């Protein structure tokens, strides 16, 4: 299971709309590695002058890699994290995630980062089974 959903949040979902802040808190506690990595990238983006901030360090274990993959492969989780941190996320492989300003989507740097060429150039044999 991707998230440890509290009975309160489950009841909220069963009765209608879920408050996004409650959902994000569930993501934070369920997928702490992914949440903390994206928080760090968002902070780096805001504090610097670069067009994006990215992670190029593999996760310390498969547990953390799984958290990152679950967070970024779920539209609901990824979208909530983007809104919560005010970023646009781009993902290339098992761990290379980048945070851009939302306005960068469709721009030259974002498009280059998410291009077919960038995906191919960012491959490595050690990522084959990640």
C-alpha positions in Angstrom: 0.0 0.0 0.0 1.3 3.4 -0.9 -0.2 5.5 1.9 -1.0 4.9 5.6 -4.5 6.3 5.5 -5.9 7.3 8.9 -9.5 6.3 9.8 -10.3 10.0 9.9 -9.1 10.6 6.4 -10.8 7.5 5.1 -14.1 8.7 6.6 -13.5 12.1 5.0 -13.1 10.4 1.6 -16.2 8.2 2.1 -18.3 11.3 3.0 -17.2 13.5 0.1 -14.2 15.8 -0.5 -10.8 15.3 1.1 -9.0 18.4 2.3 -5.7 18.6 0.4 -3.8 19.6 3.5 -4.9 16.4 5.2 -3.9 14.4 2.1 -0.5 16.0 2.0 0.1 15.3 5.7 -0.7 11.6 4.9 1.9 11.7 2.1 4.4 13.3 4.4 4.1 10.6 7.0 3.7 7.7 4.6 6.4 8.6 2.1 8.9 10.7 4.2 11.8 10.2 1.9 9.9 11.4 -1.2 8.3 14.3 0.7 11.6 15.5 2.3 13.4 15.3 -1.1 10.8 17.3 -2.8 10.7 19.8 0.1 14.5 20.2 -0.2 14.3 20.7 -4.0 11.6 23.3 -3.6 13.6 25.2 -1.0 16.7 25.0 -3.2 14.8 26.4 -6.2 13.4 29.3 -4.1 16.7 30.2 -2.6 18.8 30.1 -5.7 19.0 31.6 -9.2 19.0 28.4 -11.2 16.1 27.6 -13.4 15.5 24.3 -11.6 16.8 22.2 -8.7 17.4 18.5 -9.1 18.4 15.4 -7.3 21.1 13.2 -8.8 21.9 11.1 -5.7 20.3 7.6 -5.7 18.2 6.8 -2.6 19.9 5.0 0.2 17.8 1.9 -0.2 15.1 0.3 -2.2 12.6 1.4 0.5 13.3 5.0 -0.2 13.4 4.4 -4.0 10.0 2.9 -3.7 8.6 5.9 -1.9 9.9 8.2 -4.6 8.5 6.1 -7.4 5.1 5.8 -5.6 4.9 9.6 -5.0 5.8 10.5 -8.6 3.8 7.8 -10.4 0.5 8.8 -8.7 -1.2 11.8 -10.3 -3.0 12.6 -7.0 0.2 12.5 -4.9 2.4 14.3 -7.4 -0.2 17.0 -8.1 -0.8 17.6 -4.4 3.0 17.9 -3.7 3.3 20.3 -6.6 0.6 22.5 -5.3 1.8 22.2 -1.7 5.3 23.3 -2.6 4.4 25.6 -5.5 6.6 23.7 -8.0 6.3 21.8 -11.2 8.0 18.4 -10.9 9.9 16.5 -13.7 11.1 13.0 -13.3 13.7 11.2 -15.5 14.7 7.9 -13.8 14.6 6.1 -10.5 15.8 9.1 -8.6 16.4 12.1 -10.8 13.5 14.4 -9.9 13.7 18.2 -10.6 11.6 21.1 -9.2 10.9 23.9 -11.6 8.7 27.0 -11.1 5.2 26.2 -12.3 5.6 28.9 -15.0 8.6 27.0 -16.4 6.3 24.2 -17.8 6.5 24.4 -21.6 9.6 26.6 -21.4 12.9 25.8 -23.0 14.7 24.4 -19.9 11.7 22.3 -18.7 11.1 21.0 -22.3 14.8 20.1 -22.6 14.9 18.4 -19.2 11.8 16.3 -20.1 12.8 15.6 -23.7 13.3 12.2 -25.3 17.0 13.1 -25.8 17.4 14.0 -22.1 15.8 10.7 -21.1 18.1 8.7 -23.3 21.2 10.6 -22.2 20.3 10.1 -18.5 20.3 6.3 -18.8 22.8 4.1 -17.1 23.1 0.3 -16.8 22.8 0.5 -13.0 19.3 2.0 -13.4 18.1 -0.9 -15.6 16.1 -2.6 -12.7 15.3 0.4 -10.6 
